Amino acid sequence: RTPAIVQEIARRDPRVSVKHVDALPDGWLAKSHALSVGTTDTEADWFMFLDVDCRLLAPTSIRAALAEAQHRRVPMFTVLPALTTGGFAEGLLIPLCSAVMALWYGRSNRPTAAGFANGQFLLVRSDVYHAVGGHVAVRKAVIEDVPFAEAVRTEGYSTWTGGGAELVSVRMYESFRSTFYGWSRIFVGALRSPVKILLSMAWLIAGSLWPIIALPWLLIAWWTYGLANVSSLLPLSTLCLTHLVLLTLVSYGFWGMGRCDRRYLWLYPISVLGVLVILVHSFWTMTVTRTVGWRTTRYRFDRHAKIIVSGAGGRA
């Protein structure tokens, strides 16, 4: 009932207007097209892009974000929301998927970085938006936010990403299927490289999985053969235990940043395996099928994750 609700608000508030999109031009991401239509002939000093699944946690959330953007003197400002998870698959997979993104974009605020943005909650100064071409510039991108931030940085403007768990929350997906295919699409659109996807898998295996697998075997060896007979395993055991302690501390802190349910950390090995499967699917999508679906549209893209055809293959 979104159109009816917004139209009712518009009748009461002259500041609100409704724009309808009747068709999706070929070669466009549907979201980018909708946002481009929304900004056409719209006069404002700033544009605020807010996803439908976001919930503002205070009446002053947008005002606070705008004040921070102006304080930092950046024309593009985005925040990372609190991650609300209502189901088992969401709680198990979404925080660690976000951690993979942080691996690649955790230092995006540095002046030399390519740039990063979270399209769920994004503020951009209107003159800068138009200077870089608006969403027309990223119409072929599988996801629009990261490429848009890169376009802003390429034109010489600054961007900033900060924590926004006190301002906004989001429940990205509501089932295992939507979580699986949604994050697979995000990895394809954000990383845009089979090599980066493979490196993400290697990072998870080397950084998270090996000590979890090795520790039980080391304990069995200590128990079976005794301390004196396997003393050569002491350095490896110490390294493994230290790795696990650091991994636990870092994960505990990262889960807290996103207000994620930390009880799922007890199932961390299963989370790792699940995210690895998503990354494998992303790699297969990037290298073989080159087709992703979202909402009611399927997109065929090239090896750079640029959309070739919108609506390919029927409804998603």
ChimeraX attribute file (.defattr): number of C-alpha atoms within 10 A of each C-alpha:
attribute: neighborCount
match mode: 1-to-1
recipient: residues
	/A:1	5
	/A:2	8
	/A:3	11
	/A:4	10
	/A:5	9
	/A:6	13
	/A:7	15
	/A:8	12
	/A:9	15
	/A:10	14
	/A:11	11
	/A:12	9
	/A:13	10
	/A:14	8
	/A:15	8
	/A:16	12
	/A:17	12
	/A:18	11
	/A:19	12
	/A:20	9
	/A:21	10
	/A:22	6
	/A:23	9
	/A:24	15
	/A:25	13
	/A:26	15
	/A:27	19
	/A:28	24
	/A:29	28
	/A:30	26
	/A:31	16
	/A:32	22
	/A:33	20
	/A:34	17
	/A:35	14
	/A:36	16
	/A:37	16
	/A:38	17
	/A:39	17
	/A:40	11
	/A:41	7
	/A:42	10
	/A:43	9
	/A:44	11
	/A:45	10
	/A:46	16
	/A:47	18
	/A:48	18
	/A:49	16
	/A:50	17
	/A:51	15
	/A:52	11
	/A:53	11
	/A:54	18
	/A:55	16
	/A:56	17
	/A:57	16
	/A:58	12
	/A:59	9
	/A:60	11
	/A:61	16
	/A:62	19
	/A:63	12
	/A:64	13
	/A:65	20
	/A:66	21
	/A:67	12
	/A:68	15
	/A:69	21
	/A:70	14
	/A:71	9
	/A:72	13
	/A:73	13
	/A:74	16
	/A:75	21
	/A:76	26
	/A:77	27
	/A:78	27
	/A:79	21
	/A:80	23
	/A:81	26
	/A:82	24
	/A:83	25
	/A:84	20
	/A:85	22
	/A:86	13
	/A:87	12
	/A:88	12
	/A:89	19
	/A:90	22
	/A:91	20
	/A:92	27
	/A:93	24
	/A:94	23
	/A:95	26
	/A:96	21
	/A:97	22
	/A:98	15
	/A:99	15
	/A:100	20
	/A:101	15
	/A:102	13
	/A:103	11
	/A:104	14
	/A:105	19
	/A:106	14
	/A:107	15
	/A:108	18
	/A:109	16
	/A:110	12
	/A:111	14
	/A:112	9
	/A:113	14
	/A:114	19
	/A:115	25
	/A:116	27
	/A:117	26
	/A:118	22
	/A:119	20
	/A:120	21
	/A:121	25
	/A:122	21
	/A:123	25
	/A:124	23
	/A:125	20
	/A:126	19
	/A:127	14
	/A:128	17
	/A:129	21
	/A:130	15
	/A:131	11
	/A:132	20
	/A:133	14
	/A:134	21
	/A:135	25
	/A:136	17
	/A:137	17
	/A:138	25
	/A:139	23
	/A:140	25
	/A:141	25
	/A:142	31
	/A:143	23
	/A:144	23
	/A:145	24
	/A:146	21
	/A:147	23
	/A:148	26
	/A:149	27
	/A:150	20
	/A:151	21
	/A:152	25
	/A:153	20
	/A:154	13
	/A:155	11
	/A:156	11
	/A:157	16
	/A:158	20
	/A:159	28
	/A:160	22
	/A:161	21
	/A:162	15
	/A:163	14
	/A:164	19
	/A:165	19
	/A:166	15
	/A:167	22
	/A:168	22
	/A:169	22
	/A:170	20
	/A:171	17
	/A:172	20
	/A:173	21
	/A:174	14
	/A:175	14
	/A:176	15
	/A:177	11
	/A:178	16
	/A:179	19
	/A:180	22
	/A:181	18
	/A:182	18
	/A:183	22
	/A:184	24
	/A:185	24
	/A:186	17
	/A:187	27
	/A:188	26
	/A:189	23
	/A:190	21
	/A:191	20
	/A:192	20
	/A:193	19
	/A:194	21
	/A:195	11
	/A:196	16
	/A:197	22
	/A:198	16
	/A:199	12
	/A:200	21
	/A:201	22
	/A:202	14
	/A:203	14
	/A:204	18
	/A:205	16
	/A:206	11
	/A:207	14
	/A:208	18
	/A:209	18
	/A:210	14
	/A:211	21
	/A:212	17
	/A:213	12
	/A:214	14
	/A:215	17
	/A:216	11
	/A:217	12
	/A:218	18
	/A:219	11
	/A:220	11
	/A:221	15
	/A:222	18
	/A:223	11
	/A:224	11
	/A:225	11
	/A:226	11
	/A:227	13
	/A:228	8
	/A:229	11
	/A:230	14
	/A:231	13
	/A:232	10
	/A:233	14
	/A:234	13
	/A:235	10
	/A:236	15
	/A:237	19
	/A:238	12
	/A:239	13
	/A:240	18
	/A:241	16
	/A:242	13
	/A:243	17
	/A:244	19
	/A:245	12
	/A:246	11
	/A:247	15
	/A:248	16
	/A:249	11
	/A:250	12
	/A:251	18
	/A:252	16
	/A:253	13
	/A:254	18
	/A:255	21
	/A:256	16
	/A:257	16
	/A:258	20
	/A:259	18
	/A:260	20
	/A:261	17
	/A:262	18
	/A:263	12
	/A:264	16
	/A:265	19
	/A:266	11
	/A:267	11
	/A:268	20
	/A:269	14
	/A:270	15
	/A:271	21
	/A:272	20
	/A:273	16
	/A:274	18
	/A:275	24
	/A:276	20
	/A:277	15
	/A:278	23
	/A:279	25
	/A:280	17
	/A:281	20
	/A:282	30
	/A:283	24
	/A:284	15
	/A:285	18
	/A:286	26
	/A:287	14
	/A:288	10
	/A:289	12
	/A:290	21
	/A:291	22
	/A:292	24
	/A:293	20
	/A:294	16
	/A:295	10
	/A:296	10
	/A:297	17
	/A:298	19
	/A:299	27
	/A:300	20
	/A:301	23
	/A:302	13
	/A:303	13
	/A:304	16
	/A:305	22
	/A:306	22
	/A:307	23
	/A:308	18
	/A:309	19
	/A:310	22
	/A:311	21
	/A:312	17
	/A:313	14
	/A:314	11
	/A:315	11
	/A:316	13
